Amino acid sequence: MANNAASPARLALPKGKMLARTAEFLKDAGLGFDDYNSGTRIYRMRSQAVPGLLAKMLNERDIPVQVAVGNYDFGICSSEWLQELQARYPASRVFKVADLGYDSAGIYLACSASSAISASDMAGGSAAWRIVTEYPALAEAAAYRMRLKRFRIFPCWGSAEAYPPENADFSVLRARDEDALRSLNLRPVSRLCQSNACIIASKDSLQAGDFSGLLRRFASAANIKDKPWRKPERPTAAINNDLSPSAPQGNIWLALADGHQQIHTAAFLEKAGITMQGYSNDALRRRPSCGIDWLSIKVIRPQDMPQQVANGNFDLAITGRDWLLDHLCQFPSSPVTDLADLGFGRVRVVAVVGEEVPADSIAAIRELISAGRMVPLRIATEYINIADKYLRDKHIARYRVIPTWGATEVYLPEDADMLIENTETGQTLARHRLKIIDTLFESTACLIGNKNSLAAKGKRVKIDKLVRIFREAAAKQ
């Protein structure tokens, strides 16, 4: 039953690509979040215009989940992430209040431009179709709608366009339109859904409180005639996804990182004497080339590499030891092995709490739990398997791991009690009034390999040569 007085409201706002346009919308709504801009280092904001309105800046993927569990009353995100949540949890307590009309795109099932597969071929055939995607629930729902007899879905952190045709038959991915797909050398098979920026709300919050004033502000901004946040978006430069010639039998497949690790990896390869073409910020190709004719390369997310090497899609990969250990915590018998410490990308993986928590060690946290505080202990992290093993090893009996996609420090103290996070210097944590209570391990870039590839006739000699080259380069770091 609604209260007579307006209720304090909690609003989850997106980081990244949606931030600038969302800031324009909030300005037109008169919400007074002056600190919400592309240069901000502040993740918590209080409205200067609406009493009691608080906002936090989260990774967009996390917003529907956080609204669904009741940590926030409202959120702004791309509707694809709401649809992904609802495809997995149809009874989730979150719904769309309004479309805002910007950040428009489609979620497509697509195959390589070189493939002739049609939707009817998929439904009628007996093949076990391989589908790679950031949207596993939407992909699974589409596979059932298409009545596929056999299929396997491989969740990934991103770069789904890179996988067909060598490592998957299809990708389910976001694209502005079909022309944008074709620019990635992909062919659309089916559009699964449309996505736009939208306002979402918690059903429980709207039933319990009076948010009419805030909803009126949302509606007023959404209905203005001139909507600057809906102006056509400038197309972003597509990463070159040209198909490479079929790799000769016996070639070694190496996965390299995109994102912020790309610069460091490229510098290391240069020190190792491996000349790369198409692996720079100015000209990134998903399939760069080098001067070694028996080496085939693909650029994907480092988080996905251990699983991809385990599946046999790559013989080798350069990733972080943190992601290797997270994989091995989940799959102790995985065929992935650590071949060489490359020495760059050094971070510490640490346990973190707020400065106000009266604990300086995990043992002290255990005492707080025994005293009835922090029960269950809520841990926000990207490293869900490392966190689970760490807490069990430290004899924490009651805990809940909250998976995140980044910006983890914002979760303390309201939405989590502890973080398992990586840090280079600890300065970002200190700036957010957080403290480290334990160091789990140090992580650097490493070369990982598939044990079956190491044992394969014709591959062992080539892999040994690369390992030797990389170890010699690492020794010069």
C-alpha positions as CSV (number, residue, x, y, z in Angstrom):
1,M,0.0,0.0,0.0
2,A,1.5,3.4,-1.0
3,N,2.5,5.9,1.6
4,N,1.1,9.4,1.5
5,A,4.6,11.0,1.5
6,A,7.0,10.5,-1.4
7,S,9.3,7.5,-0.8
8,P,13.1,7.9,-1.0
9,A,14.2,6.4,-4.3
10,R,17.3,4.4,-5.4
11,L,18.3,4.7,-9.0
12,A,20.9,2.6,-10.9
13,L,22.6,4.4,-13.8
14,P,24.7,2.9,-16.5
15,K,28.5,3.4,-17.1
16,G,30.0,3.3,-20.5
17,K,28.4,3.8,-23.9
18,M,25.0,4.9,-22.5
19,L,26.3,7.4,-20.0
20,A,26.4,10.6,-22.1
21,R,22.8,10.2,-23.5
22,T,21.5,9.1,-20.2
23,A,23.0,12.2,-18.6
24,E,21.1,14.3,-21.2
25,F,17.8,12.6,-20.4
26,L,18.3,13.0,-16.6
27,K,19.0,16.7,-17.2
28,D,15.8,17.1,-19.1
29,A,14.0,15.3,-16.3
30,G,15.4,17.9,-13.9
31,L,16.9,15.3,-11.6
32,G,20.0,17.3,-10.7
33,F,22.8,14.7,-11.0
34,D,25.5,17.2,-12.0
35,D,28.2,14.6,-11.1
36,Y,26.9,12.1,-13.7
37,N,29.1,12.7,-16.7
38,S,31.8,11.0,-18.8
39,G,34.6,12.4,-16.7
40,T,33.2,11.5,-13.3
41,R,35.1,9.3,-10.8
42,I,32.1,9.4,-8.4
43,Y,30.0,6.3,-8.4
44,R,27.5,7.6,-5.7
45,M,25.3,10.6,-6.4
46,R,22.6,12.5,-4.5
47,S,20.0,14.4,-6.5
48,Q,20.2,18.2,-6.1
49,A,16.5,18.6,-7.2
50,V,14.6,15.6,-5.7
51,P,14.8,15.0,-2.0
52,G,15.8,11.5,-1.0
53,L,16.8,10.4,-4.6
54,L,20.1,8.6,-4.6
55,A,21.9,7.1,-7.6
56,K,24.8,4.7,-8.2
57,M,26.6,4.0,-11.4
58,L,26.9,0.3,-12.3
59,N,27.9,-1.8,-15.2
60,E,24.8,-1.9,-17.5
61,R,24.5,-5.7,-17.4
62,D,24.2,-5.7,-13.7
63,I,21.3,-3.2,-13.5
64,P,18.3,-5.4,-14.2
65,V,19.6,-8.0,-11.7
66,Q,20.1,-5.4,-9.0
67,V,16.6,-3.9,-9.6
68,A,15.1,-7.4,-9.6
69,V,16.5,-8.3,-6.2
70,G,15.3,-5.0,-4.7
71,N,18.6,-3.2,-4.2
72,Y,17.3,-0.4,-6.5
73,D,13.8,0.9,-7.2
74,F,14.6,2.1,-10.7
75,G,17.3,1.6,-13.3
76,I,18.2,2.8,-16.8
77,C,19.8,0.2,-19.1
78,S,19.5,-1.3,-22.6
79,S,16.4,-3.5,-22.7
80,E,18.4,-6.4,-24.1
81,W,19.7,-7.0,-20.5
82,L,16.2,-6.9,-19.1
83,Q,15.1,-9.4,-21.8
84,E,18.1,-11.6,-21.0
85,L,17.1,-11.7,-17.3
86,Q,13.5,-12.3,-18.0
87,A,14.3,-15.1,-20.4
88,R,16.2,-16.9,-17.6
89,Y,13.9,-15.9,-14.8
90,P,10.4,-15.2,-16.1
91,A,9.1,-14.5,-12.6
92,S,11.7,-11.9,-11.8
93,R,10.3,-8.8,-10.0
94,V,11.3,-6.2,-12.5
95,F,9.6,-4.7,-15.5
96,K,10.0,-2.0,-18.2
97,V,8.4,1.4,-17.4
98,A,9.2,3.2,-20.6
99,D,11.4,3.0,-23.7
100,L,13.7,6.0,-24.1
101,G,14.5,5.4,-27.7
102,Y,18.3,5.8,-27.8
103,D,21.0,3.2,-27.9
104,S,18.9,1.3,-30.4
105,A,20.1,-2.1,-31.7
106,G,18.9,-5.5,-32.5
107,I,19.9,-8.9,-31.0
108,Y,20.6,-11.2,-34.0
109,L,21.4,-14.8,-34.6
110,A,24.1,-14.6,-37.2
111,C,26.5,-16.9,-39.0
112,S,29.7,-16.3,-41.0
113,A,29.2,-14.5,-44.3
114,S,30.8,-17.5,-46.0
115,S,28.2,-19.8,-44.6
116,A,25.1,-20.9,-46.6
117,I,23.1,-22.2,-43.5
118,S,19.5,-21.1,-43.3
119,A,17.0,-21.2,-40.5
120,S,15.2,-24.2,-42.1
121,D,18.5,-26.0,-42.3
122,M,19.0,-25.5,-38.6
123,A,15.6,-26.8,-37.7
124,G,15.6,-29.8,-40.0
125,G,19.2,-30.9,-39.6
126,S,20.8,-33.3,-37.1
127,A,23.9,-31.3,-36.6
128,A,24.8,-30.1,-33.1
129,W,24.9,-26.4,-33.7
130,R,27.5,-24.4,-31.8
131,I,26.2,-20.9,-30.6
132,V,28.4,-18.4,-28.9
133,T,26.9,-15.4,-27.1
134,E,26.8,-12.9,-24.3
135,Y,23.1,-13.6,-24.1
136,P,22.8,-17.3,-23.3
137,A,19.2,-17.2,-22.0
138,L,18.0,-15.4,-25.2
139,A,20.0,-17.8,-27.3
140,E,18.5,-20.8,-25.6
141,A,15.0,-19.5,-25.9
142,A,15.6,-18.8,-29.6
143,A,16.9,-22.3,-30.2
144,Y,13.8,-23.8,-28.6
145,R,11.5,-21.6,-30.7
146,M,13.4,-22.7,-33.8
147,R,12.9,-26.3,-32.7
148,L,16.6,-27.1,-33.0
149,K,17.2,-30.8,-32.3
150,R,20.7,-30.4,-31.1
151,F,22.6,-27.3,-30.0
152,R,25.3,-26.2,-27.6
153,I,25.5,-22.7,-26.2
154,F,28.9,-21.2,-25.2
155,P,28.6,-18.1,-23.0
156,C,31.3,-15.5,-23.6
157,W,32.2,-12.1,-22.1
158,G,32.1,-10.5,-25.5
159,S,33.7,-10.4,-29.0
160,A,31.1,-13.0,-30.1
161,E,31.6,-11.9,-33.7
162,A,35.1,-13.4,-33.8
163,Y,34.0,-17.1,-33.3
164,P,32.3,-18.1,-36.5
165,P,33.2,-20.0,-38.6
166,E,36.2,-21.7,-36.9
167,N,35.0,-22.0,-33.4
168,A,31.2,-21.7,-33.6
169,D,28.4,-22.0,-36.3
170,F,26.5,-19.0,-35.0
171,S,26.8,-15.9,-32.8
172,V,23.9,-14.3,-30.9
173,L,25.1,-10.7,-30.7
174,R,24.1,-7.1,-30.6
175,A,24.3,-5.0,-33.8
176,R,22.9,-1.6,-34.9
177,D,21.3,-3.2,-38.0
178,E,21.9,-5.8,-40.6
179,D,24.4,-3.6,-42.5
180,A,26.4,-3.4,-39.3
181,L,26.4,-7.2,-39.1
182,R,27.6,-7.5,-42.7
183,S,30.4,-5.1,-41.9
184,L,31.6,-7.7,-39.4
185,N,31.5,-10.4,-42.2
186,L,28.4,-11.9,-40.6
187,R,25.1,-12.8,-42.2
188,P,21.9,-12.3,-40.2
189,V,19.8,-15.5,-39.9
190,S,17.2,-14.1,-37.5
191,R,16.6,-11.0,-35.4
192,L,15.7,-12.2,-31.9
193,C,14.6,-8.9,-30.4
194,Q,14.9,-5.2,-30.5
195,S,16.8,-3.3,-27.8
196,N,16.5,0.4,-26.7
197,A,17.5,2.3,-23.6
198,C,14.7,2.0,-21.1
199,I,13.6,2.8,-17.6
200,I,13.0,-0.3,-15.5
201,A,11.4,-0.6,-12.0
202,S,11.1,-3.1,-9.2
203,K,7.5,-4.4,-8.8
204,D,7.9,-4.7,-5.1
205,S,9.1,-1.0,-4.8
206,L,6.2,0.3,-6.7
207,Q,3.7,-1.7,-4.6
208,A,5.3,-0.5,-1.3
209,G,6.1,3.2,-2.0
210,D,4.9,6.4,-3.6
211,F,7.2,7.3,-6.5
212,S,4.6,9.4,-8.4
213,G,6.7,12.5,-8.4
214,L,9.8,10.8,-9.9
215,L,7.6,9.0,-12.4
216,R,6.1,12.3,-13.5
217,R,9.6,13.7,-14.1
218,F,10.5,10.6,-16.2
219,A,7.3,11.0,-18.2
220,S,7.8,14.8,-18.7
221,A,11.3,14.3,-20.1
222,A,10.2,11.3,-22.3
223,N,7.4,13.3,-23.8
224,I,9.3,16.6,-24.7
225,K,9.2,17.4,-28.4
226,D,13.0,18.0,-28.8
227,K,14.8,15.0,-27.4
228,P,18.6,15.6,-27.7
229,W,19.3,12.2,-26.3
230,R,17.6,10.6,-29.3
231,K,19.7,12.3,-32.0
232,P,21.2,9.8,-34.4
233,E,24.3,8.3,-33.0
234,R,27.6,8.5,-34.7
235,P,28.5,4.9,-35.9
236,T,31.5,3.4,-34.1
237,A,34.3,2.0,-36.1
238,A,33.9,-1.7,-36.5
239,I,36.8,-4.0,-35.7
240,N,38.0,-5.8,-38.8
241,N,36.5,-9.3,-38.8
242,D,37.8,-10.4,-42.1
243,L,37.9,-14.2,-42.5
244,S,41.4,-15.7,-42.8
245,P,42.3,-18.5,-45.3
246,S,41.7,-21.9,-43.9
247,A,44.6,-22.7,-41.6
248,P,46.8,-25.7,-42.7
249,Q,46.4,-28.9,-40.8
250,G,48.8,-28.8,-37.8
251,N,48.8,-25.0,-37.5
252,I,49.0,-23.7,-33.9
253,W,46.0,-21.5,-32.9
254,L,46.9,-18.7,-30.5
255,A,44.3,-16.4,-28.7
256,L,45.4,-12.8,-28.0
257,A,43.5,-10.3,-25.8
258,D,41.5,-7.4,-26.9
259,G,40.5,-4.5,-24.5
260,H,42.9,-2.9,-22.1
261,Q,45.4,-5.9,-22.1
262,Q,45.9,-5.5,-25.9
263,I,48.5,-2.7,-25.6
264,H,50.6,-4.7,-23.1
265,T,50.3,-7.9,-25.1
266,A,51.3,-6.2,-28.3
267,A,54.4,-4.7,-26.6
268,F,55.4,-8.1,-25.2
269,L,55.1,-9.7,-28.7
270,E,57.3,-7.0,-30.1
271,K,60.0,-7.8,-27.5
272,A,59.6,-11.4,-28.4
273,G,60.5,-10.6,-32.0
274,I,57.1,-11.5,-33.3
275,T,56.0,-9.0,-35.9
276,M,52.2,-8.5,-35.9
277,Q,50.0,-7.0,-38.6
278,G,46.5,-5.9,-37.4
279,Y,47.1,-5.9,-33.7
280,S,47.1,-2.3,-32.7
281,N,44.6,0.3,-31.5
282,D,44.6,2.0,-34.9
283,A,44.0,-1.2,-36.9
284,L,42.6,-4.1,-34.8
285,R,41.7,-7.2,-36.7
286,R,40.0,-10.2,-35.1
287,R,42.5,-12.4,-37.1
288,P,45.8,-10.6,-37.2
289,S,48.8,-12.1,-38.9
290,C,52.4,-12.5,-38.0
291,G,55.6,-13.6,-39.6
292,I,55.2,-17.3,-38.5
293,D,53.4,-19.2,-41.2
294,W,52.4,-22.1,-38.9
295,L,50.8,-19.8,-36.3
296,S,47.1,-18.7,-36.7
297,I,45.8,-16.0,-34.4
298,K,42.5,-14.8,-33.2
299,V,41.7,-11.8,-30.8
300,I,39.0,-12.5,-28.1
301,R,38.3,-11.5,-24.5
302,P,40.9,-12.7,-22.0
303,Q,38.2,-13.9,-19.6
304,D,37.0,-16.4,-22.2
305,M,40.4,-17.8,-23.1
306,P,40.8,-20.6,-20.5
307,Q,37.4,-22.1,-21.5
308,Q,38.2,-21.8,-25.2
309,V,41.5,-23.5,-24.8
310,A,39.9,-26.2,-22.7
311,N,37.3,-26.7,-25.5
312,G,40.1,-27.2,-28.0
313,N,39.3,-24.1,-30.0
314,F,42.8,-22.8,-29.3
315,D,46.1,-24.5,-28.6
316,L,47.5,-21.5,-26.7
317,A,46.4,-18.2,-25.3
318,I,47.9,-15.2,-23.5
319,T,45.6,-14.3,-20.6
320,G,45.8,-13.3,-17.0
321,R,46.6,-15.9,-14.3
322,D,43.5,-14.7,-12.4
323,W,41.2,-15.9,-15.2
324,L,43.1,-19.2,-15.5
325,L,42.7,-19.8,-11.7
326,D,39.0,-18.9,-11.8
327,H,38.6,-21.5,-14.6
328,L,40.5,-24.1,-12.7
329,C,38.6,-23.5,-9.5
330,Q,35.4,-24.4,-11.4
331,F,37.0,-27.2,-13.5
332,P,39.9,-28.8,-11.5
333,S,40.4,-31.5,-14.2
334,S,40.5,-29.1,-17.1
335,P,43.0,-29.8,-19.8
336,V,44.4,-26.3,-19.5
337,T,47.9,-25.8,-18.1
338,D,50.1,-22.8,-17.4
339,L,53.1,-22.8,-19.7
340,A,55.0,-19.6,-18.9
341,D,54.8,-16.5,-16.7
342,L,55.1,-13.5,-19.1
343,G,55.6,-10.9,-16.3
344,F,53.4,-8.1,-17.5
345,G,49.9,-7.0,-16.4
346,R,50.8,-7.5,-12.7
347,V,47.8,-7.1,-10.3
348,R,46.9,-8.4,-6.9
349,V,43.6,-10.2,-6.3
350,V,42.5,-9.1,-2.9
351,A,39.6,-9.3,-0.4
352,V,38.2,-5.8,0.3
353,V,35.8,-4.3,2.8
354,G,34.7,-0.7,3.6
355,E,36.9,1.4,5.9
356,E,34.1,1.5,8.5
357,V,34.1,-2.3,8.9
358,P,35.9,-3.2,12.2
359,A,38.1,-5.9,10.6
360,D,41.6,-6.1,9.2
361,S,41.7,-9.8,8.3
362,I,39.5,-12.5,7.1
363,A,39.7,-14.1,10.6
364,A,38.2,-10.9,12.0
365,I,35.4,-11.1,9.4
366,R,34.7,-14.7,10.6
367,E,34.4,-13.3,14.1
368,L,31.9,-10.7,13.0
369,I,29.9,-13.4,11.3
370,S,30.0,-15.5,14.5
371,A,28.7,-12.5,16.4
372,G,25.7,-12.3,14.1
373,R,26.8,-9.5,11.8
374,M,27.2,-9.9,8.1
375,V,25.0,-13.0,7.9
376,P,25.1,-14.1,5.2
377,L,28.3,-12.5,4.1
378,R,27.6,-10.9,0.7
379,I,30.6,-11.0,-1.7
380,A,30.5,-9.0,-5.0
381,T,33.1,-10.1,-7.6
382,E,33.9,-10.9,-11.2
383,Y,35.8,-14.0,-9.9
384,I,32.9,-16.1,-8.7
385,N,34.8,-19.4,-8.6
386,I,37.9,-18.0,-6.9
387,A,35.6,-16.3,-4.4
388,D,33.7,-19.5,-3.7
389,K,36.9,-21.5,-3.1
390,Y,38.5,-18.8,-1.0
391,L,35.5,-18.5,1.3
392,R,35.3,-22.3,1.7
393,D,39.0,-22.5,2.4
394,K,38.7,-19.8,5.0
395,H,35.8,-21.7,6.7
396,I,33.1,-19.0,6.0
397,A,30.0,-21.1,6.4
398,R,27.2,-18.7,5.3
399,Y,27.9,-16.5,2.3
400,R,26.4,-15.4,-1.0
401,V,28.5,-14.6,-4.1
402,I,27.1,-11.8,-6.2
403,P,28.4,-12.0,-9.8
404,T,29.3,-8.6,-11.4
405,W,30.6,-7.4,-14.7
406,G,32.8,-4.7,-13.4
407,A,32.6,-1.5,-11.3
408,T,32.6,-3.8,-8.3
409,E,33.8,-1.2,-5.8
410,V,30.4,0.6,-6.0
411,Y,28.7,-2.3,-4.3
412,L,30.1,-1.6,-0.8
413,P,28.6,-1.0,1.6
414,E,24.9,-1.0,0.6
415,D,24.8,-4.0,-1.8
416,A,27.6,-6.2,-0.6
417,D,29.8,-6.7,2.5
418,M,33.1,-7.7,0.8
419,L,34.7,-7.7,-2.7
420,I,37.1,-10.1,-4.3
421,E,38.8,-7.6,-6.7
422,N,42.0,-7.0,-8.6
423,T,44.1,-3.9,-8.0
424,E,47.5,-2.6,-9.3
425,T,48.2,0.1,-6.7
426,G,45.2,0.1,-4.4
427,Q,44.6,3.8,-5.1
428,T,41.2,3.3,-6.6
429,L,40.1,1.3,-3.6
430,A,41.4,3.9,-1.2
431,R,39.6,6.7,-3.2
432,H,36.3,4.8,-2.6
433,R,37.1,4.5,1.1
434,L,37.8,0.8,0.9
435,K,40.5,-1.3,2.5
436,I,42.3,-4.5,1.7
437,I,42.1,-7.2,4.4
438,D,43.8,-10.1,2.5
439,T,45.8,-10.8,-0.6
440,L,44.7,-14.0,-2.3
441,F,47.5,-14.1,-4.9
442,E,49.4,-12.0,-7.5
443,S,48.4,-12.3,-11.1
444,T,50.4,-11.6,-14.2
445,A,49.9,-12.4,-17.9
446,C,50.7,-16.0,-18.7
447,L,50.8,-18.4,-21.7
448,I,48.3,-21.2,-21.3
449,G,47.9,-24.3,-23.4
450,N,45.8,-27.3,-24.0
451,K,47.4,-30.5,-22.7
452,N,46.0,-32.5,-25.6
453,S,47.7,-30.1,-28.1
454,L,51.0,-30.5,-26.2
455,A,50.7,-34.3,-26.8
456,A,49.6,-34.0,-30.4
457,K,52.0,-35.2,-33.0
458,G,53.2,-32.3,-35.1
459,K,52.3,-29.7,-32.6
460,R,54.6,-30.3,-29.7
461,V,57.7,-29.0,-31.4
462,K,56.0,-25.8,-32.6
463,I,54.5,-25.1,-29.2
464,D,57.9,-25.8,-27.5
465,K,59.5,-23.2,-29.8
466,L,56.9,-20.6,-28.9
467,V,57.2,-21.3,-25.2
468,R,60.9,-20.8,-25.5
469,I,60.5,-17.5,-27.3
470,F,58.0,-16.2,-24.8
471,R,60.1,-17.3,-21.8
472,E,63.2,-15.5,-23.2
473,A,61.2,-12.4,-23.8
474,A,59.7,-12.5,-20.2
475,A,63.2,-12.8,-18.8
476,K,64.0,-9.4,-20.3
477,Q,61.0,-7.7,-18.7
